[in-house]
Amino acid sequence: MSAECYQFNDKVYLYEVCPFTSIKQFESGSFVGYLGKWDRWENGIQLYSNGMTCLQGSIAQSRINLSCGLSNSILSVQETVKCVWDFSMTTPAACTTSMLAELEDLLKITSASP
């Protein structure tokens, strides 16, 4: 998961998450700033800190909550507090072996349906 970057477009901003490196924000194709640089794990959540300075003077930070999924994908992005972004992502890395098997079986069933 750490060798690639993943993007999410919410119609206003494009977010680019490069796990264990940084999170960037773009608007209309132009770089806006860093929403954080990799810091640490805390209670199973990836923390990114030391991002851009926001309008009110605080420093941007982001949190990524990872859940089990068949692919590395950003599901949502929310600025929950001024200058703090919460990302929800799926990744096979967050799955147990049995969880992955269940997801793969579900995918087979869904794919076989007319």
N, C-alpha and C positions, 0 to 999 in steps of 0.2 A: 504494500500500500504506500510505502514512503517514496517510491521512485517516480510516481506520477502526480499530476495535479488534477483537481476536479473542479468543475464549474457549475454554478447555479445562477439562473437569470430570473429575477423577480419583476421584470418589465421596467423597472427604474434602474436598478443596479445589476451588475454582473459581479459575482463573487468568485474568487479563485482560491481554493484551498490546496496547499501543497503540504501534506501531512509531515509533521516533524520539522517543518521549515518556516512557513509563513502563511498568512491569509491576506489577500489583497481585495480591494474594492475598485470597480470601474464604473463610470457613468458615460453613456454615449460613446463608448469605445476609448475613453480617456482614463488614464490612471488617476484615481482619487487619493488613495493612500493605503497604508498597511493597517489592518484591523488587529494585528498582533503578530508576534514572532514566537516560535515554539518556546515554551517555558518548561512545563512539567505535566505529569499525571497527577490528578487529585481525585480520589474516590471514583476511579474509573472514567473520569472525564479529562479530555485533553485541554490544557490551558495554554493560551497564547497571550502574551503581554507585550508591553513596550511598543505599541502601535503608534499611529499618528496622533497629534494633539487635536482634540475636538474643539468645537467652537467655545464651549464653556470652560476650556482649559484642562479638562481631564485627559488622560492618556487612554487610547483605545485598547480594548482587550476583548478576547473571544473565548468561547467555550465550545467544544465539540463533544456531543453526546453520541456515542457509537452504539448501534444495535445490530443484531444479526440480520444479514441479507445476502442474497446470491451475488450481488455486485457491489462495487464501491460506488456509492451514489449519495449526493446531497439531497435530502428530502425537503428541508426547509431552513430558512434563515430569518431570525427575528432580532430586532434591536429591543431587547426587553427592558433595558434601563439605558439612559443616555450614555452613549459611547461604550456599551457592552452588548456584544452580539452573541446569540446562541444559535449554534448550528446543530442540526439533526442529520446524521449520516448513517447509512448502512454499509456493512462490510462483512465478507466471509470470515475475516479475522476475529470478529466478535462472536462467532458461532461455536458451539460445541459440535462434535462429530454427529451426534444424534439430531441436533437442530438442523444442520446442513442436509442430512439425509431426508428429514421431513420436508424441507423446502424443495429439494430436488424432486421428491415424489409428488408434491403438490404441483410443481411446474409440469411434470409429465402428464398428470391428470388434466390440467388446464389446457395443455397443448393438444391433447388427444380429443378434447371436446369439439363437436361440430360447430 
